[in-house]
Amino acid sequence: MIAFAALAVLLCVSLWWSVPAAVRRSEREDELRSTGGDAGATRDAAARARGAAAEFSERALAWGDELSRIAFLYGVAPSRWPRALDPGLGLLAAAEAERLADGLRAYLGGLERGRAELEACEARDPGLARRTPSIAPIVGTCEPAGFFGPRVSPWTGEEEFFCGLDLAAPEGSVVVAPADGRVVYAGRPRREVAPRLWQFGNVVVVAHGPEWATVYGHLSRAFVRRGDWIRRGQRIGSVGRSGWALSPRLHYEVWRPQGGLWHPTDPLFTILDRRFDSGHRTLAEMLATSAPEPTGELPGLR
């Protein structure tokens, strides 16, 4: 995570100097054109400047989204997070060159403040990055086959809340831990004990310190046992079709404590090395996202 933050700083420094200058050059060239300068050359230069500004704006938005996701993972309070990184403010959406330049400068300042906040979190807790789920749980090709949120069950035809993310992948694909942790359950839940998890067949549950827990279902095989300590990237199982699965897939859940109880949240917020969605959400929106009660308890987790 610190390496990521360092890259963000380099990006901020680069954009801080180049983007506002490029945008303002575009504006000056528009003025020149209006006063009778070389119209063709001026139009070309203005188009290039605006294209560069749009590209830089997209890059800055992407970095802001990544930093906000890490802030969510680190438990940063919205009150401590730069308001400039709220995509709803539209700082990078202005059409006028002067307003866009000012918006870019404000947004880049927010990136720098956000980076500093995350670096402070890591300095206070050196083990935070290692035990924070932040990578995709499958090695190799995979694609979403079911998203977190309300849906109509393909099995019962009734409305339900889907508490995880299904990732379709070739059978036998390697399933890895997204962070350091301890295996608290590995096996096939009994229906009478865990009726929701029972449908996912072979299941592994991993606790990542006091902040996070992850669930892996539909496994063809588990390579860990209860009590094992594991590291990020370590193989814990293989993609299969156990339980209610007609095709090979991994059922993946991410849980965090809220109000003294554990609740599932959207796993997409926690996958930083791949992008399965294109939306930009605020830190407050991510913190407010969880499955409605009741969801039941996770085996091995108290």
C-alpha positions in Angstrom: 0.0 0.0 0.0 2.9 2.4 0.8 4.3 1.7 -2.7 0.9 2.6 -4.2 0.8 5.8 -2.2 4.3 6.8 -3.4 3.1 6.3 -7.0 0.2 8.6 -6.3 2.5 11.3 -5.0 4.6 11.1 -8.2 1.4 11.4 -10.3 0.2 14.3 -8.2 3.5 16.2 -8.7 3.5 15.5 -12.4 -0.1 16.6 -12.9 0.1 19.5 -10.5 2.5 21.3 -12.8 1.5 20.1 -16.2 -2.3 20.0 -16.3 -3.3 23.5 -15.2 -0.7 25.0 -17.4 -1.9 23.0 -20.4 -5.5 24.0 -19.8 -4.7 27.6 -19.4 -2.6 27.5 -22.6 -5.6 26.2 -24.4 -7.6 29.2 -23.1 -5.0 31.7 -24.2 -4.9 30.1 -27.6 -8.6 30.4 -27.9 -8.2 34.1 -27.2 -5.5 34.4 -29.8 -7.8 32.8 -32.4 -10.5 35.2 -31.6 -8.2 38.1 -32.3 -7.1 37.0 -35.7 -4.1 34.7 -35.1 -3.4 31.5 -37.2 -6.8 29.9 -36.8 -5.9 26.4 -38.0 -2.8 26.0 -35.9 -4.6 27.5 -32.9 -7.5 25.1 -33.2 -5.1 22.1 -33.4 -3.2 23.3 -30.4 -6.4 23.9 -28.4 -7.7 20.5 -29.3 -4.5 18.9 -28.1 -4.5 20.8 -24.9 -8.1 19.8 -24.2 -7.4 16.2 -25.0 -4.5 16.2 -22.6 -6.6 17.8 -19.9 -9.3 15.2 -20.4 -6.8 12.3 -20.2 -5.2 13.8 -17.0 -8.7 14.2 -15.5 -9.5 10.6 -16.1 -6.2 9.5 -14.6 -6.7 11.7 -11.6 -10.3 10.4 -11.1 -9.0 6.8 -11.2 -6.3 7.5 -8.6 -8.9 9.3 -6.4 -11.2 6.3 -6.6 -8.3 3.9 -5.7 -7.3 6.1 -2.7 -10.9 6.3 -1.5 -11.2 2.5 -1.7 -8.0 2.1 0.4 -9.5 4.7 2.9 -12.6 2.4 3.1 -10.4 -0.6 3.7 -8.4 1.2 6.4 -11.5 2.4 8.2 -10.8 6.1 7.7 -13.7 8.3 8.9 -15.4 10.4 6.1 -14.8 13.5 8.3 -11.0 13.0 7.8 -11.2 12.3 4.1 -10.6 15.2 1.5 -14.0 16.4 0.3 -12.3 17.3 -3.0 -12.2 13.6 -3.9 -16.0 13.3 -3.9 -16.9 12.5 -7.5 -20.2 14.2 -7.0 -18.6 17.6 -6.7 -17.7 17.5 -10.4 -14.4 19.3 -10.0 -13.1 17.6 -13.1 -16.3 18.0 -15.2 -16.1 21.7 -16.0 -16.2 22.6 -19.7 -14.5 26.0 -19.3 -10.7 25.9 -19.3 -10.3 28.2 -16.3 -12.8 26.3 -14.2 -11.3 23.0 -15.2 -7.8 24.2 -14.3 -9.0 25.3 -10.9 -10.9 22.0 -10.4 -7.8 20.0 -11.3 -5.6 21.9 -8.8 -8.2 21.4 -6.1 -8.5 17.7 -6.9 -4.8 17.1 -7.0 -4.5 18.8 -3.6 -7.1 16.3 -2.4 -5.1 13.4 -3.7 -2.0 14.6 -1.8 -4.0 15.0 1.4 -5.6 11.6 0.9 -2.2 10.0 0.4 -0.8 11.6 3.5 -3.8 10.3 5.6 -3.3 6.7 4.3 0.4 6.8 5.0 -0.3 7.9 8.5 -2.6 5.0 9.0 0.1 2.6 7.9 2.7 4.3 10.2 0.4 3.9 13.2 -0.3 0.2 12.4 2.6 -1.4 10.5 0.6 -4.7 9.9 -2.5 -3.0 8.5 -1.6 -3.4 4.8 -0.8 -7.1 5.1 -4.0 -8.1 6.8 -6.3 -5.9 4.6 -8.0 -7.8 1.7 -7.0 -5.9 -1.4 -6.4 -8.4 -4.3 -8.7 -10.6 -6.4 -9.1 -14.0 -4.9 -8.6 -15.9 -8.2 -5.3 -16.3 -10.1 -5.9 -16.1 -13.9 -9.0 -15.4 -15.9 -12.3 -14.7 -14.2 -15.4 -12.6 -14.6 -18.4 -11.6 -12.5 -21.3 -13.9 -12.6 -23.3 -12.5 -9.7 -23.1 -9.1 -7.9 -23.7 -8.0 -4.3 -27.2 -6.6 -3.8 -30.9 -7.5 -4.2 -31.9 -10.0 -6.9 -34.4 -12.7 -7.7 -32.9 -16.1 -6.7 -32.3 -18.3 -9.8 -33.1 -21.3 -7.5 -36.2 -20.3 -5.7 -37.6 -17.5 -7.9 -38.0 -15.3 -4.8 -36.4 -12.0 -4.0 -33.2 -12.2 -1.9 -30.2 -10.2 -1.0 -27.0 -11.7 -2.5 -24.3 -11.1 0.1 -21.2 -11.6 -2.1 -19.6 -11.7 -5.5 -19.7 -14.8 -7.8 -16.6 -15.0 -10.1 -16.9 -17.5 -13.0 -13.5 -19.1 -13.8 -12.2 -22.4 -15.3 -12.6 -25.3 -13.0 -9.5 -25.9 -10.9 -8.4 -22.2 -11.0 -6.3 -21.3 -8.0 -8.1 -19.5 -5.2 -5.8 -17.3 -3.1 -6.0 -15.3 0.1 -6.4 -11.6 -0.5 -4.6 -10.8 2.8 -2.8 -12.4 5.7 -5.1 -14.1 8.2 -6.1 -17.2 10.0 -8.4 -19.9 8.8 -11.4 -20.2 11.2 -13.4 -22.6 9.2 -12.9 -25.1 6.3 -15.5 -27.7 5.4 -19.0 -28.2 4.2 -21.5 -26.3 6.5 -24.5 -28.3 7.7 -27.9 -27.0 6.5 -29.4 -26.9 10.0 -26.4 -24.9 11.4 -25.7 -22.5 8.5 -28.6 -22.6 6.0 -27.3 -19.7 3.9 -23.7 -20.9 3.6 -24.9 -24.5 3.1 -25.7 -23.7 -0.6 -22.1 -22.8 -1.3 -20.8 -26.4 -0.8 -17.2 -26.5 0.2 -16.4 -23.3 2.2 -13.4 -21.6 3.7 -13.7 -18.7 6.1 -10.6 -16.6 6.9 -10.3 -13.9 9.7 -8.0 -11.0 8.9 -7.4 -9.5 12.3 -10.3 -7.7 14.0 -11.3 -5.7 10.9 -12.1 -8.2 8.1 -13.2 -11.7 7.3 -13.5 -13.4 3.9 -15.6 -16.3 2.7 -14.9 -18.7 -0.3 -17.5 -21.0 -1.6 -18.2 -23.6 -4.3 -14.7 -24.8 -3.9 -13.8 -28.2 -5.5 -11.1 -28.6 -2.8 -9.6 -26.7 0.1 -5.9 -26.7 0.7 -6.1 -25.3 4.3 -7.4 -26.4 7.6 -9.0 -24.6 10.5 -6.2 -22.9 12.6 -3.8 -22.4 9.7 -2.1 -19.0 9.4 -1.9 -17.9 5.8 -0.3 -15.1 3.8 -1.6 -12.9 1.0 -1.4 -14.7 -2.3 -1.3 -18.2 -0.7 -3.3 -20.9 -2.3 -6.3 -21.8 -0.2 -8.4 -23.8 -2.6 -9.6 -24.4 -6.2 -12.6 -23.2 -8.1 -15.3 -25.8 -8.4 -19.0 -26.4 -8.6 -19.8 -27.7 -5.2 -23.2 -26.8 -3.6 -25.7 -24.9 -5.7 -23.5 -24.2 -8.7 -24.2 -25.3 -12.2 -20.9 -24.1 -13.6 -17.4 -23.5 -12.1 -17.3 -20.4 -10.0 -16.0 -18.9 -6.7 -18.5 -17.4 -4.3 -16.6 -14.6 -2.5 -17.8 -12.6 0.5 -16.2 -9.8 2.5 -17.4 -9.1 6.1 -16.6 -6.3 8.5 -17.8 -5.4 12.0 -20.5 -2.8 12.4 -22.2 -1.9 15.7 -20.7 -5.0 17.4 -21.9 -7.4 14.8 -20.3 -8.7 11.5 -21.9 -7.7 8.2 -21.1 -8.4 4.6 -20.1 -5.6 2.3 -19.6 -5.3 -1.4 -16.4 -7.3 -2.3 -15.8 -5.0 -5.4 -14.7 -2.3 -3.0 -11.8 -4.5 -1.8 -10.3 -5.6 -5.1 -7.6 -3.1 -6.1 -5.6 -5.1 -8.6 -8.5 -5.6 -11.1 -11.5 -3.6 -12.0 -14.9 -5.3 -12.5 -17.0 -2.2 -12.4 -16.7 1.4 -13.7 -18.5 3.3 -11.0 -16.8 5.9 -8.7 -18.2 5.9 -5.1 -17.5 8.2 -2.2 -16.0 6.9 1.0 -19.2 7.6 2.9 -21.2 5.5 0.3 -18.9 2.6 0.6 -19.0 2.7 4.4 -22.8 2.7 4.3 -23.0 -0.3 2.1 -23.8 -3.6 3.8 -26.3 -6.4 3.6 -29.6 -6.0 5.4 -30.2 -8.1 8.5 -30.5 -10.9 9.2 -27.5 -12.6 7.4 -26.6 -15.2 10.0 -23.2 -15.8 11.6 -20.1 -17.0 10.0 -18.8 -20.4 11.3 -15.7 -19.9 13.4 -16.1 -16.1 13.7 -17.3 -14.5 16.9 
